Amino acid sequence: MNTLSNEIAHELLLFFPRAMLKQCPAPARKVMSTTSTPIAPQQESVATRLRNLGRSALFALVLLLPKLLNLRRDPRSWLAFRIVLAFAGASLVILPLSLWNSWTAGIAGLAMFLAAILLPAAKPDTSLADTAAQLGALVIVNGGGYQPGDVEPSTVQLFICPDRIWALDSHLRPLLVIPTSQIVSAIASESAGDWIMRIRWDEHAADFHYRGIFAEHLARVAESTLRSVIHPPLPVLPQKRAATA
């Protein structure tokens, strides 16, 4: 009897540890992921985008302003420009809404469309054109500021004709007339932050002063235009001595 009890107790001791091992699951192992999580790129702030957009628009406006002023003198070209500007603005408003989410392009397109509507009509400069036709001018360039004698300097336009160079003030009154055949040189140079285009002819000289951010450009344009109509002096060929007998 004692032997049987001992065997039953031994079997119970062997059974319960196995049952406890089966009921207690092994702790799950945590596997660390080796893939790196991508970091979202830092988005530009709204103020930075608006500042960059404003700088680009201002730079483009400065470059296009002289051409736009000349374009406005032609009614057909001015109307075509306004139509193209309106279509481009409408495209920038509609396309971002259908293709991608870009409210910045939509604002720029809306500004372009409103500018095309609010721009004034063409203003042909008939007096300037009539004067150029009357003088027979080939081209008109900006002459900067010219001071004839002791009077105050005036802003002049240079009417480049085949035989003469006319310097007219804002009221289209002639301040200086230079015969083209007598012009010796036309040189643009910088002086004390300004640009001066000096014309020499016969025994005279005239200085035209340019100021502002476009001073160099205007002086260079006037210089190249004048040089294109200046007749270079003919070379003097040495006379050959007559052969003596």
LUMLUMMAR-466365 format. One record per residue: residue in one letter; x, z, y of N, C-alpha, C, O in turn. Coordinates in steps of 0.1 Angstrom, whole numbers, plus 5000, padded with zeros to 4 digits. Example, Ala and Ser with C-alpha at 12.3 -4.5 7.8 and 13.67 -1.06 7.14 Angstrom:
// LUMLUMMAR-466365
A513250784943512350784955513250784967514250854967/S512850714978513750714989512950795000513450805011/
***
This chain:
// LUMLUMMAR-466365
M500850004988500050005000500950005012500649935022/N501950095012502850095023503549965025503849915036/T503949905014504649775015503749665021504249585029/L502449665018501549575024501349595039501249495046/S501349715043501149745057502349695065502249645076/N503549725059504749675066504749525068505249475078/E504349455058504349305059503349255069503649165076/I502149325070501149285080501649305094501549225103/A502349425096502949455109503949355113504049315125/H504749315104505849215106505249085110505849015119/E504249045103503548915107502948915121503048815128/L502349025124501749035138502849025148502648965159/L503949095146505049085156505648945158505948905169/L505648865147506048735148505048635154505448535160/F503748675152502648585157502448595172502348495179/F502448715177502048735191503148675201502748625211/P504448695199505448625208505248475208505348415219/R504948415197504748265197503548225205503548125212/A502448315203501248285211501448295226500948215234/M502248395229502548415244503348305249503148265261/L504348255241505148135246504248015247504547935256/K503247995239502447875240501547885252501247785258/Q501048005256500148015267500848015280500147975290/C502048055281502848055294503547915295504647905289/P503047825304503747705305505047715313505147815321/A505947625311507247635318507047595332506247505335/P507747665341507647625355508047485358509147435353/A507247415366507547275370508747265379508947345388/R509647165376510847145384510447065396509746965395/K511047105407510847025419511946925421513146965422/V511546805421512546695422512646655437511646615443/M513746655442513946625457514046475458514746405450/S513246415467513246275469514546235476514946295486/T515146125471516346065477516045965488517045925495/T514845925489514445825499514345885512513645995514/S514945825523514945885536513645845543513245725542/T513045935551511845905558512245825571513045885579/P511745715574512045635586511645715598510545765599/I512445715608512145785621511545675630512045575633/A510345715636509645615645510545595657511045695663/P510645475662511445445674510745505686509545515687/Q511645555695511145615707510445515716511145415720/Q509245535719508445445728508845465742509045575747/E508845345749509145355764507945415771506745395767/S508245485781507145545789506445445797506945335800/V505245475802504445385810505145355823505145245828/A505745455829506445435842507645345841507845265850/T508345355830509545265828509045115826509645025832/R507945095819507444965817506944905830507244785833/L506244985838505744935850506944905860506844805868/R507944985860509044965869509844845865510144765874/N510044815852510744695848509944575851510444465855/L508544585849507744465852507744435867507744325871/G507744545875507744525890509044465895509044375903/R510144505889511444445892511544295889511944215897/S511044265877511044125873510144035881510543925885/A509044085885508044015893508643995907508543885913/L509344095913509944085926511043995926511243915936/F511843995916513043895915512543755914513043665920/A511443735906510943595905510243555918510343435921/L509643645925508943605937510043575948509843475956/V511143645948512143605958512743475955513043395965/L512943435943513443305939512443195942512843085946/L511143215940510143115941509543105955508843005958/L509843205964509143205977509543085985508543025991/P510743045987511042925995510342795989509942715997/K510342785976509742665970508142675972507542565974/L507642795971506142805973505742765987504742705990/L506642805997506342766011506342616013505542566020/N507242556006507342406007506142345999505642236003/L505842405988504742355980503442355987502542275985/R503242455996501942476003501642366013500542346017/R502742296017502542186027501842066021501341986028/D501942056007501241946000499941985994500042075985/P498841945999497541995994497341975979496842065972/R497741855973497541835959498441925951498041975941/S499741935954500642015947500242165947500342235937/W499742205959499242345960498042375952497942485946/L497142275951495942295943496342295928495742375920/A497242215924497642205910498342345906498142395895/F499142395916499842525913498842635911498942715902/R497742635919496742745918496042735905495642835899/I495742605901495042595888495842635876495342705867/V497142595876498042645866498242795865498242855855/L498342855877498443005878497143065873497243175866/A496043015876494743075871494643065856494243165849/F494942945850494942935835495943025828495643085818/A497143035834498143125828497643265828497843345819/G497143305839496643445840495443475830495443575824/A494543375829493443395820493943405805493443475797/S494943325802495543325789496143465786496043515775/L496843515796497443645793496443765792496743865786/V495243735797494143835796493543825782493243925776/I493243705778492443675766493243695753492843755743/L494443625753495243625740495743765735495643785723/P496143855744496543985739495344065732495544135723/L494144035737492944105731492644055717492144125709/S493043925714492643865701493843865692493643865680/L495043865697496243855688496943985686497244025675/W497244055697498044175697497544275708496844235717/N497844395706497444495715498444515726499444595724/S498344455737499244465748498544465761498144365767/W498244585766497544595779498344565791497844525801/T499744575789500544535801500444385804500344345816/A500444305794500244155796498844125802498744035810/G497844205798496544185803496444215818495844145826/I497144325822497244355837497944245845497444205855/A499044195839499744095846498943965847498943895857/G498243935836497443815836496243825846495943725853/L495643945847494543965857495043955871494443895880/A496344005874496843995887497143845891496943805902/M497643765881497843625883496543555886496543465895/F495543585878494243515880493643545894493143455901/L493743675898493243705911494043645922493443605933/A495343635920496243575930495843425932495843375943/A495543355921495243215922493943195929493743095936/I493043295928491743275935491843315950491243245959/L492643415953492743465967493843395975493843425987/L494643315969495643245977494943155987493943085984/P495543145999494943056010495042916006495842875998/A494342836013494342686011495642636017496442696023/A495942506013497142436018497142426033496142416039/K498342436038498542426053499642326056500842366057/P499242206056500242096059500842116073500142126082/D502142106073502842106086502941966092504041906091/T501841926098501841786103502741766115503341656116/S502941866124503841856135505241826131505941746136/L505741906121507141896116507241756109508341696111/A506241716101506341586094506341476104507041376103/D505541486115505441376125506741366133507241256136/T507341486136508641486143509741416134510541346139/A509741456121510741396112510541246111511541166111/A509341196111509041056110509440986123509940876123/Q509141056134509540996147511040986149511540886155/L511741086145513241076146513840996135515040956136/G513140966125513740896113514640976105515640936100/A514341106104515141206096515041176081513941156076/L516241186075516241176060515841306054515141306043/V516241416059515941546054516041646065516641626075/I515341766063515341876072515941996065515442036054/V516842056071517442186066517442296076517242266088/N517542416071517442536079518842546087519842546080/G518742546100520042556108520342696112521342716119/G519642796107519942936111519742966126518742916132/G520643036132520543076146521642996154522742996150/Y521142936165522142866173521942906188520842926192/Q523042936194523042986208523642876217524942866218/P522842796224523442696233523842756247522942796255/G525042776249525542836262525342986263525643056253/D524843026274524643166276523143216274522843336276/V522343126269520943166266520843246253521843246246/E519743306250519543376238519543276226519043166227/P520043326214520043236202518643206197517743296199/S518443096192517143046187517342996173518342946169/T516243016165516242966152515942816152514942776158/V516742736146516642596147516542536133516842596123/Q516042406133515942326121516842206124516842146135/L517642166114518542046116517841926109517541926097/F517541826118516941706113518141606111518841556120/I518341576098519541496094519041346095518341306086/C519541276104519241136106520541046102521641106102/P520340926099521540846096522540836108523740826105/D522140836120523040816131523140946140524140956148/R522241046139522341166147521941286139521141276129/I522341396144521941526139521241606150521841636160/W519941626148519141696158518941836155518641876143/A519241926164518942076163517742106171517842116184/L516542136165515342156172514942306170515142366160/D514442366181514042506180512642516174512042416169/S512042636174510742656168509642576175508542546168/H509842536187508842456194509142306194508642226201/L510142276185510542136183511142076195510941956198/R511842156203512542106215514042086211514642176205/P514641976215516041956211516942046219516942046231/L517842116211518842196217520242136216521142166224/L520442046206521741986204521541856197520741846187/V522241756201522241626194523641586191524541576201/I524041556179525341526175525441386169524641366159/P526141296174526341166167527041186153528041246152/T526441126144526941136130528341076129529141126121/S528540966136529740896134530940966140532140946137/Q530641066149531741146155532041276148532941346152/I531241316138531441436131532741436123532941346115/V533641536126534841546118534741626106535241596095/S534041746107533941836096532741926097532241936108/A532241976086531142076086531542176075531442136063/I531842296079532442396070531542526071531342566082/A531142576060530442706059531442816054532142796044/S531442926061532343036058531643166061530743176070/E532143276055531643406057532443476068533643466069/S531643546077532343616088531543746091530343736096/A532143856089531543986092530244006085529244056092/G530143976073528843986065527843876067526943866059/D528043796077527143676080527843556075529043546072/W527043446075527643316072527443216084526443216090/I528543146086528543056098528842916093529842896085/M528042816097528342676094528742606107528042596117/R530042566107530642516120530742366118531242306109/I530242296128530342146129531242116140531142156151/R532242026137533241976147532941826149532841756139/W532941786161532841646164533541616177533441696186/D534141496177534941456189535841576194536741616187/E535541636205536241746210535341876212535741966219/H534341876204533341986205533142056192533642006182/A532542166192532242246180530942326183530642376194/A530142346172528942426173528842516160529042466149/D528442636162528342736152526842766149526042786159/F526442766137525142796133525242926123525842916113/H524543036128524743166121523543186111522343156115/Y523843236099522843266089522943416085524043466083/R521843476085521843626082520743646071519843566069/G520943756064520043796053520543766039521743726038/I519743796029520143786015520343636011521043606001/F519743546018519843396015520743326024520743206025/A521643406032522443346042523443246035523643136040/E524143286025525143196018524443066013524942956015/H523343086007522642976001522242876011522442756010/L521642916022521242826033522442756040522342646043/A523442836042524642776048525242666039525742566044/R525342696026525842596016525042476016525542356015/V523742486016522842376016523042286028523142166027/A523142346040523342276052524642206052524842086056/E525642276047527042216046527042096037527541986041/S526542106025526541986016525641876021526041756019/T524541906028523741796033524441726044524341596045/L525041796053525841726064526941646058527241536063/R527641696048528741626043528341496036529141396035/S527141496031526641366025526341256035526341136030/V526241286048525941176057527141156066527141056074/I528141236065529341216073530141096068530441096056/H530541006076531340896072532740936073533340966084/P533440936061534840966062535640866070535340746069/P536640906077537440816085538240716076538740756065/L538240596080539040496072540540516073541040556083/P541140506061542640526061543340426070542940306069/V544340466077545140376085546240316076547140396072/L546240196074547240126066548440096074548340036085/P549640126070550840096078551039946078550839866068/Q551339896090551539756092552939706087553939776089/K552839606079554139556074554839466084554239386092/R556039496085556839416095557039276090557239246078/A556939196099557039046096558439016092559439066098/A558538946082559838906077560538816087560038716091/T561738856090562538776099563238666092563738686081/A563338556098564038446092565538476092566338396087/
***
